[in-house]
Amino acid sequence: MCRKEVVVKNEVGLHSKFATFFIKRANEFQSSIWLERDDRRVNAKSLLGILSIGVVAGDKVVIVANGKDEDKALAALVELIESGFKQ
């Protein structure tokens, strides 16, 4: 299992459009992936889960990946968030 804390840099946080980008990228990997904010952990492949934690610009989140491609999954998702969701 690997994990990394990142700051959400895009202006609107993880609202539906950016949450969808995040989920699409997470689904490219076989690993189980979670997103943590404060004391809540949600499935990073679930739109309702991500929207339920209300991530806004400047929030710190932790991405947790567990599985055979966990390192690649974590790197890809961290890069997506750190780029401000530039595709």
Secondary structure as GFF3:
##gff-version 3
##sequence-region A 1 87
A	DSSP	beta_strand	2	7	.	.	.	ID=ss1
A	DSSP	alpha_helix	16	26	.	.	.	ID=ss2
A	DSSP	beta_strand	32	37	.	.	.	ID=ss3
A	DSSP	beta_strand	40	43	.	.	.	ID=ss4
A	DSSP	alpha_helix	47	52	.	.	.	ID=ss5
A	DSSP	beta_strand	60	66	.	.	.	ID=ss6
A	DSSP	alpha_helix	70	82	.	.	.	ID=ss7
###
